[in-house]
Amino acid sequence: MTADDLGAFTEALQTVAFVCNGRRAHDDHVAVYFRLLHEYPVGPLVKALDRFARTAETGRRFPSPKEIREWMPRPAPPSARRNPDTPVQDLAWWKAHWAAEDARTGRWRIRRALGG
């Protein structure tokens, strides 16, 4: 979020505060939540807060920033985000660039580009 998104975020958070507490949240409270949730885009965040305000029972305790983060939609898995115009590398390419699993650590390690 940017400073331009403060108005939309404040309105959504105030709606949640009214559902939970029956009154508006203090400006300091809104500022702290804005700072803690700044890494999220305002659109999905406002939708998540609005969904909560519509479905929560009146008098429920005010959600923490951690709970609000959990309501945010999860990003699509990498396979779903792949550009369909980009060809998938074949098995030979992967064998050339990845080493066998390291038995000691159980991790994959990258082979050096030259010298295998």
Secondary structure as UniProt FT lines:
FT   HELIX           3..5
FT   HELIX           6..21
FT   HELIX           27..36
FT   TURN            37..39
FT   HELIX           42..55
FT   TURN            58..59
FT   HELIX           65..71
FT   HELIX           78..81
FT   TURN            84..85
FT   HELIX           91..97
FT   TURN            103..105
FT   TURN            113..115
//
